[in-house]
Amino acid sequence: MRKVFQAELQEVREELAEIAKLVAEALSKAVTSFETADVELAQEVIAADAHIDFKQTALDEKAIEILALQGPVASDLRIIVGSLRMSASLERMGDLARHIAQLARLRYPEHAAPEAVRPTFSRMAELDQLIIESVAELLETHDMSLVAKIQGANAEIDELHASVFRSVADPSWSESASTTVDAALASRYLERFADHGVSVARKVSYLVTGEWDGDSAAN
């Protein structure tokens, strides 16, 4: 029975990593659609989000089944509960990638992002991609050096996010109300994506080390 239990735990870990990889793919396509006004690619991201949701639901059902049938205690219980919380964060990251694609679809054939802040969004997206790819690797390898890498990228994203709001609040900003809203939303989506990545990294760190990083801003 113990071997079966450990095999089930490993299956949950592998499914978490698989969901993270799907989210990484969704983000990459969403950002491309956002930067190039590619409505077909945006629609592909939007449609594919249902698969991420399905994978998360299946993982959660598996975790709850383990809780009900195996009665895990101590560290094993933490793994199951942590997996439920991490799957929720990954699903939300998928939703945020979908939101970015929806902005691209909404403004097609125009670009959703004004030219003045496109370099900022490009850098934020690059850092988000680094975060989700590092999260996927962390879930597979438990390489704790990746946690600091993820947190460092998140800190830079926070600074870039603040710079977008300074730009739209500057008297020289002359974009329309709808464009301003798009810019604010896109920045928020990219910033929150990173926060959820940090949240997953913190939970993996806790499961591996037994120490909780209470200083992180992510929940």
N, C-alpha and C positions, 0 to 999 in steps of 0.2 A: 504493500500500500504506500509505503514511503517513497518508493521509486516512482510510482504513478503520480504521486503528489508533486514530486520534484519535476517530473516531466511536464505536468500541467503548468507549474510556475514558469518553466522555461518557455513554454508556448506563449504565455502571457507576455513575457519579456520580448520575445521575437515579434509578436503582433504589435507591440508598442513601437518597436523600431521600424516595422513595415509602414505603420501609419505615418510616422515622422518622414519617411522617404516619400510617401504620397503627398504630404504637405509641402515638402521641398519642391517637388515637381509642380504642384499647383502654384506656389509662389513664383517660381521661375517663369511660368507661362503667363501668369497674371501681370507681372511686371513688364514683360515683353509687350503684352497687349496694351498696357497702360502707356508705355513709352512710344509705341508705334501706331496707336489707334487701330489695332488689328481686331476687328469685331468678331471674326470667326474664332480666333484663339481665345478671346474673352468668353465667348459662349461655351467653348470647350471646358474652360476652367469652371464655369458656373454649373454646367451639367455634371462634371466629374465630382463636385463636392458631395453629391449624394452617396458616392462610393465611400468617401472618407467617413461620412456619418454612419453608413452601414457597418464599416469595419469597427468604428468606435462602439457602436451598440453591441456588436457580437463580442467584442473583448469584454465589455462591462458585464454582459450576461455570463460569460465564462468565469470571470472573477467572482461574481455573486454565487455561481454554482459551486465554486471551490470553497467559498466561505460557508455555504450551507452544508456541503457533504463532507468536507475534510476537517472543519473545525480548527483552522490554523491558530497558533498562539505565538506570542512574542515577535521575533523578527519576521517569521513567515506572514503573520497577520499584517505587519507594517508593509510588507511587499505588496500584498493584495490591495490594501486600502490605498497605498501610494499609487499603485497602477491605475486604480479608478480615477484618482485625481489627475494623474498625468494624462490619461486618455481624454479627459474633459478639456485640458489645456491644449492638447494637440488638435482636437476637433475644433476648438475656437480659433486656432491658428489657420485651419483650413477655411473657416468662415471668413476670416479677415482677408485671406487671399481672394476669396470669391467676391468680397466687397470691392476690392481694388479692380477686379475684372468688370464688375458691374458699373463702376465709374467710367471705365473705358467704353463699355457698350452704350451707356447713357449719352455720352458726348460725341459718339461717332457721327460723322467722319472727322470731327474736330478732335484735337488732343485735349484730354481732361486736365492736364497740368500746364499752367502758364510757363512760358519759356524762362522767366526769371528764376524759377525755383526748380527747374528740371534737373540741374546738376545735383542739387541737394537731395531730391527724391532718388536719383540714381545711386548716390552714395548710401542712403538709408536702405535701399533695396539690396545693394551689395552686402551690407552688413547683416541684414535680415537673412539673406541666403546663407551667409557664413554661420549664423546662429542655428538655423534649422538643420543644416548639414552636420554641424557639430553636435547638436542634440541627438540626431540619429546615430552618430558614431558613439556618443556617450552611452546611449541606451544599449548598444551592442557590446561595447568594450569595458565600460565603467572606468575609463581613463580620466582620472580626476583633474588632469591638467587642462582638460577641455572646459571645465567649469569657469575658470578664470578667463579663458578666451571668450566665452559666451558673455560673461559679465562685462568685460572690457568693451566688446562690440555694443552691448546695450547702453553703456554709459555714453558712447559717442553718438548713438542714435538719439538719446535724450537731448543732447546738445543741438543736434541738427533739427530735431522737432521744435525746440524752442526758437531756433533761428527762422523757421518757416513762419511762426506766429509773429515774430518781430517784423518780418518782411511784409506780411499782409496788414499789419498795424501801422506801418510807416506811411507818412503823408504822401510819399511819392508813388505808392501803390495805386494803379489806375485800372485794375481789372474789374470786370463786371461782378455783380453780387453772386451769380451762379458759379463763376470761375473761382471766386474767393472761397465759397463754400466747398467746392471740389478740392481745392488745395488744402484747406483745413482738415477735411475728412481723410484725404489720402495720407496726410502726415500723421494723423491720429491712428489710422489703421496700421501703418508701418511701425509706429511707436509701440502700439499695443501688441503687435505680433512679437516684437522683441521681448516685451515683458513676460508674455506667456512662455517663451523659450527659456528665460531665466527661471521662471517658476518650475519648469520641468527639471532643469539642471539642479536646482536647489533640492528637489525631492530625491533625485538620484544620489546626490551627495550625502543626504541624510541617511538613505538606505545603506549606502556603502560604508560611511564613516561613523554613523550614529550621532553626528553632531549637526545641529540645525543652525544655518546661517541666517540669523534673525535680522541682519543689517540690510538684506536685499529689499528692494522696493517692490519686487513682483510678489503676487499673491497666488 
